[in-house]
């Protein structure tokens, strides 16, 4: 792209000098001020046909041709095209499965037909079969919010049209008008994504864990659009708190990628103080915590210094929300995650813990920046906050944060709260912090089992990306998302949900759900980064696994690791260390 723009600019300059006869459409300023996409696009054919309204050959013909890769070019003599035929009573439709959730749209190419007028087709994208088969509104709450997923398009005679910008796996198209014939050459998904290398990797003796690791990585990859989004169908925004698990996954899989500072800077600039980011006080704290994590992994001091003028006033603003009893009094949106949002005791406990973690991180960042007085100031605020212990909290999410803030005993909380009722009452967002707290309690085997059951439960229902929310009780009575609704089983997508994710509004590709990817690399593969990315400590916990191997992107290159249990059950480790990286064991 850059080379292309340079060539265009050169040709424009030549035009100005009389060396070319190009029409003066653009000037150099136009090109300098243009917005250029960082995405690439690939066209995919469907993997299978999930449903069609007619199988008699009367209204739908040659449907299998849609599954064959073509040349993408319509012609006047194309034969045997997929054809929809309508009459006064029938409006045929077909449901296509592209095999995996993607971000993008669809390109529909029409062959030659008697009428040259554009032909109307209804297009319905879906993250599940039921969403692609749904009507707008109603009890299932299918919507066109954030991204259009249900609309009518006009396809040109002997031409193509490309429409849509959403998250989907399934596509239904229907002929809209009566007495029409639609000879369609292809219905290709236009997959829009960043062309990235997966620098990190994870492989163990358990294929289920391997698939979970990769699914979390892929979920975040899809959300790495021009900015780091939380969802590709809904929540196509920079939600700062939701970014934290995503950033930890990016650290693990893609390394030092500029989408993170770009998105952090956007959030900063969109929310001048005294605004809270995304109107939520905890999200402003997550912004600070992400900066600390980002520096810990990559050591970009110059970038951290750029944040001082916003970071210090933000910390000072947070400090005004502490009462005489050292209790947080944050205003704005008081939010951890949706399941805790109706429980004031849980919200307070979580926010108190977050305030402690934030001021500890703030103190450490001030030390890095050489601001000794502020380092001491914020450390004392963190100590003050630890003098107030929230009472009455029973939620796993807030309890996990209390463990991470060192105001609750990890082993006690793990036994009495985190392991209670198995993986019930979890959330895909704060599930990451529950896993972190279990690791702090040295319950690595228990955490691995949680990953298998909770995140694996989504895979069992046909997921190829991880979801905005997941309830294990609902999963046990529901059918798969890649199948038509089954009599006697609930529809996991349409029948459940709460808060902002009721029914089909529920996002099935949410980056905040990617926590196991970062967790497995840190605690099972055993990669612990410190000292501004200069040092990695290897501390594996294999649980019941026979082996684990993988790679991890560091500031010095790719670190490769293999852990193998010998016959005595002891772990034998092999490392391939890039030059310059210090590795401790």
N, C-alpha and C positions, 0 to 999 in steps of 0.2 A: 504493500500500500504506500509506504513512504517513498519508495523508488518511483512508483507511478506518479505521485504528486510532484516529485522533483522534475520528472520529464515534462509534465504538463506546464509547470512553472517556467522551465527552460524554453519550451515552445512559445509560451506567451511572451517571454522576454524577446525572443527572436522576432515575433510579430511586431513588437514595438519598434524594433530596429529595422524593420522593412525586409527581414530575411525570410519571412514566411507569409503565406496568405491566409492563415487561420482567422476565422471570424472572431472579433473581440467580445466573446461571451463572458469570460471571467478575467479578472485581473489578479495580481499577486495577493492583494488584500483579501479578496474573496476566499482564496485557498487557505490563507493563513488563519482566517477566522472560522473556517468550516469545522464542523464536528465530524470526526472520522470514527467509524465503528472498529472495535477491537475484536469483533466476532468473525467466525467463519461459518459457512453454510454448506451442508451436505444434504443430498436428496436421498430418501430412503423409500423403498417399496414396502408394502404391508407384508407381514409374516404370515397372516392367516385371515380368513373371513370368519367372524364370530357369529354372524346372523345375517339373513336376508329375508325380505318380506315375501319373496316368491321363489320357489324352487322347481316350478313346472317348466321353466324355459319360455314362458309367455311374456312376462314383464321384465325379466332380468336374463341377459344372455352373456355368455363368455366371461363370467366373473373371474375365473381363474387367471385370466390374462393380467389382472391387476397385481398378481404376486410375482410376475416376471420382470426383471430389470430390463428396461428399454433404453432407447437412445435419447429420450426426452424431446424429440423433434416430431411434430405432427406432419403429416403428408397427405396429398390429395388422393393417394391410392392405398391408404391403410386398410387392411382387411381384418375381419374377425375381432373387432374392438369390443370391449365391455360395453354393454348397451342397456340403458334403462328405457322402458316404454310405458307410458301412462295412457289411461283412457278416462272416461267420465267417472269411473268408480275407483280406480287403482292409481296410487301414487307410490311407485316402488322405492325401496330404500335398502341400503346395505351397510353393515357395520364392519369396519376394518380394524385389525390389531397390528400395531407396528412393533410389538414385542417388548418394548421397554419405554418407560416414561422419558419424554424428551421436551425440549423447549423450542418453540418455533411455530410454524403454520403448515399450510398445505398448498401444493401446486397441482391444479387440475387442468389437464390438457384435453381439448375437445377436437374430435375429428370432423370430417365433412358431413353435412346433412342438407336436406333440401332447403330449409329456411336459414337465412343468414342472420336472423335476429338473435341477440344473445339469449341464452337459455338459463332459466332460474333453477338453482339448486339450493336446498337448505343444508347447511353445514353445521354439525354438532361435534365439538371436541369433548373428550372426557378423560379424566384421570382413571376412571373405572368404567366398566361396561355400563353400569346403571346410570352414570352421569351422561355418557354419550347417548343413551336411550331416553333421557329424561325430557320433560317439558319444563319451561321456565316457571319459577315460582312454586306455589303450592306447598304441600307439606314437606317435600324433599328439598325445598329452598335452593334449587339450581339458579344460578345468577349469571349475569354478564358484568359483574363488578370487577374492577382492576384490569380485566382482560376480557375481550369478547370471545365467547365460546359457542354461541348459538345464534346464527344469523343466515340470511338469504343472500346469495351472490349471483351475479350474472356472468356466465362463462361465454366467451366469444366463439363464434363460428370459426373453425379451423385455426384455433389459437389457444393460448393458455392464460390462466389467471392465478396469482399467488396471494393468499389471504391468511390472516391469523397471526397472533403473537401471544401464545399462552403455553401452559404446561399440559401435556396430554400424552396418552398412549393409544387411545381409541378414537376413531373418527366414524361418524355416521353421515352419509349423504343421502338425500331424498330428492326425487323429482317433484317440483312444486306445482306445475301447471298441468292441466288435462290435455290429452291428445298430443303429446310431445314424444320425440325420440331423441335420446342423448347418447351418441356414440363417443365414448370416453376412452382415450388412449392410455391415460395413466392418472393415478391419484397418489402423488408422492408427498411424503412428509418432508417439509423444509426444516431440517434440524439446525438450529443456531446455537453455537457454543464457542468457547475459547479452545483453541488448539493447544492443549497443554500436555506435557509429559508428566506421568505419575512417578515422581521421583522417590516417594516413599512407597513401601510395599509391606505386606504382611502375609505370611503363609505358615499355617500350623497343621498339626495332625487332625484337626477338626474342621472339615469343609464348611460347617455352618458358621463358625467364627470367621473364617476367611471371607465368606460371602457377606457377612455383616460388615466387616471392615471395608470391603470394596463398595458396598451399597451406601455407607455413610460418606465415603470419599466422592462417589458419583453424585450423591444428592447435593453436596456443596459445589461440586464442579458445575452442575446445571445452574446454580444460583450465582455463579460468578459471571454475571452479564456485564454491562458497562460499569455497574457498581455491584457491590456484594448485597444481594437481596436475601430475604428470608424465604420467599416462596416464588415459584415461577408461574403459578396460576393466580394465586391470591397472596397479598403481602409482597408485592413487587416493589418494595421500598427498602431503604437502609434503616432497619430497626436495630439500634445500637446494642441493646442487651442481648437480642437474639444472635448478634454477630459473635459473641464470645465463644460458644462452642464451634462456630464456623471457622473462626480465626485459629483456634487450636487444631482443627482439622487441616486447614491450609498449612500451618506450620509443619504438620506431620506428613502431608502428601505432596504439596507443591512448593514448600519452602518460602523464601522471601519474595512474595508477589506484590506488585505495586497496587493491586486492587484494595488491599487492606488500608494502607495510608490514604489512598484516594477516598475511600468510603468514610474513614474516620474524619478526614478533613471536611468532607461534605457535611457530615453531621455537626461538626463544630461550627461551620460557617452558617448553617441553616438555623442554628439555635444560639444566638448571642445571649450572653448572660444578662439578666438572671433567669432566662428560660431553662427549663429542664429539657434534655434531649427527648424527642418524641413525646413531650409533655410528662414524662415519667421520671421521677427523681432517681430511682434505682438505675435507669438507663444512663444517666450522667455518670453514676459511679462505675457502671460497666465500661464506659468510655475510658476512664482512668485505669481500670484494671486491665483492659486490653492493651493499652499503651505499655504498661509494665510487662505484660507477657511478651509483647512484640519486641521490646528491647532485650528482654532476657534471652530470646531465641536468636536475634539477629544483630544486636549491638549497634544499632544505627544512632549514634549519639547526636549527630547533626539534626536528624528528624525529631528526636526527643526535645532538643533545645527549641525547635520551632513551636513547641506546644506551651512553653512557659507562660506566655502572656494570657493564655486561656486557662491553663491547668491550675495555676496558683490562685487566681480569683475564684475558680470553681471549688477548690478545696476550702478556701476561706468561706465561701457561701454555704457549703455543706456544714461547716463548723458552727454556723449560726442556728442550726437545727438540732441542738442538743440542750436539754433542760438542766436544771440544777441537780437532778438526780442521775445525770449522765445517760439519760434515755433519749433516743432519737425522736425528733418531732418533725420529720420530713413532711412537706406538703406536696402539692401537685398530684400526679397519679401515683398512688401507693400500691405498687404492683411487683410481684415476684413472677408468678406464672398464673395461668387461668385457674387451675384447680384450687389454688390457695386464695384466690381473690375474694372469696366470700367469708374468709376466716381471719378476722382482725388480729387475733393472737399470733397466727402463723405469719401474717404479713409483718407485724412488728418484730417478731423474732428474727425473721429473715433480713429485714432492713437494718436491725441493730448489728447483726453479724456482718452485713455488707459494709456498713459504716466503718467497722473495725478493720476489715480487710482493705478498704479503700484508703484509710489514713495510714495504715502500715505500708501500703504500696506507695502512697504519696511521699512518705518519709524516705523510703528507699530511693525513689526517683529524685528527690531533692539532694540526697547524698551523691547520686550519680552526676547531677548537675552542679555540684559544688555549692549548694545553698545550705550551709551548715545550720543557720538559725531556723530555717524552715524545716529542715530535717528533724531537729529537736522538737519544734513546735508540733508537728504532725504526729510524731511518735508519742508525745504526751497526750494528745487528743485520743489516740488509739487506746492508750492505757486507761484514760478516764472512761471511755466507752465500755471497756471490759469490766468495769465495776458494777454495771447494771446487767443483771441476768434475767432475760425474759422468762415468764412463767406461763404454764398452761398450753404450750404448743405441743401438738401431737402430729403435725404433718411431717412427712418424710422430707419434703423439699426444704422447709425452714430448718429442720433438725440437721440436715446435711450441711447447710451453711454455718450453723452454730459450731459444728465439728471443725469445719475448715477455718473458722475464726478463732479456734481454741477457747471457746467459752462453754463447751460441752465435751464430755469424755467420749472419745470415738468408740471404744468397745462397748460402753454402756448404751449409747445411742444406737449403735448397730444392732445390738441384741433386742432392745426394747421397742425401737421405732422402725428402723430401716428394713429389718427382716420380718416384721410383723405382716401377716397375710401375704407373704411372698411378694409378687410383683404387682399386687393390687395397689391402687392409690398412688401411682407414679405418673409422671408426665414425661413426654419425650424431650422437652427442653431441660428440665431440672433433673432428669434421669442421669445426666452427666455428672452433676454434683453429688448425687446419691452414690454413684460409682466411686467418685473421688473420696467421699467420706468412708466408704467401705474399705478402700485401700488404706486409708489412714488407720483403720481399725485392724489392719493386717488380714482382712477377710478377702483375699484375692480370689480364692476358689468360689466363694459365695457371689462375688461380683461377676465372675465369668459365667456362673449359672444364671444370674439375672440377665445378662446380655443375651445368652442363648434363648431364654424363655420370652423376654419382653420384646427385644428388637427382632429376634427370630420369629416371634409370633406374627409380625407384619409380613415377613417373607412367606410364612405358611399360608397367608391369605392372598398371595400373588403379588406382593409389593416388589417393585424394582427400585424404589426410592423410599426414604423414611418419612413418616407422616407428622403433621402438626400436633396430633394428639392420638393416643392409643390406649384403649381400656381392655385389659385382658379378659374381663368377664364378658364383655360384648363379643370379643373375638371367638370365644368358645361356643357361641350360639349362632354364628354368622357364616355365610358363604364367602367365596373368594371374590376379589374385585375384578378378576379376569373372566368371570363366568356370568351368565344371565342369572337373575335371582332364582333361587331354588325354593320350591314350596316346602314349608316346614322349617326354613332357616331365615334368620334376619339378614338384612342387607347392611353390611358393615359400614358402607359409605352413606347410604340414604337414611337409615333408620335411627342414627345416633348423633351425638355431638351436643355441645353446649356453648354458651358464651358467643364468641364470634364464629364458631366453626360448626354450626348446626347443619346437619344433613350434608347435602352435596356441596355446600359452601366450604366444607372441610378440605383443606389442602393436603394432598398426598405426596408432596415433595417440599418439605420444610427443612431448611438448613440447620435450624436449631436442634434437630433430632440426630445429628451426626456424632454425638459424643463418644460412642464406643470406638470409633476409628482412632481418635486421639488417645483414648484410654488404653486400648489394646497395645498400641505402639509404646506407650510410656511404661505401663506396668507389666505386661506380658513379655513383649520384646525387650522391655527394660531400658528404654532410652530416656534419660533425665538430663535436660539441657540446663546449663547454668553459666554464670560468669560471662554474660553478654554473648552467649553462643560460642565461646572459646572452649568450653569444657562440656563433655558428656560423661555422665556416670552410668555404667551399665549395671542394672539390678533387676534381673528377670524373675518372674513368678509364673511358672508354667502350670501350676495346678495339676490337673489330670492329663495334660498334654504330653505327648511323647517328644515332640520337637516344635520349635518355632524358628522361623528365619525371616529376614526381611531387610529393608533398607530404610534409611532416614536422611533427609536433606539437611545438611549443616552449612554454615557460612563458608566452610572450606571444601565442600564437595559432598559426595554421597558416602555415608557410613553404612557398611554392610555387616550383618550380624547373623550368626547361626548358633542356636542353643539346642543341644541334643542330650536327652537323658541316656546315661549308660545303663548297663545291666543292674547296677547297684542303686539306680534312681538318682544319681548325682548328675548335675548339669555340666556338660562340657561345652565350652564356648569358643567360637572362632570369629575373629574380627578382621575386617579389611578397612583400615582407617585412613582417611585422606590426610595428606600432609598439612601440618599446622594445627590440627585438632588434638586437644588433650583428652584422653579417655581414661577414666578411672573405673576400677572394679571393686 
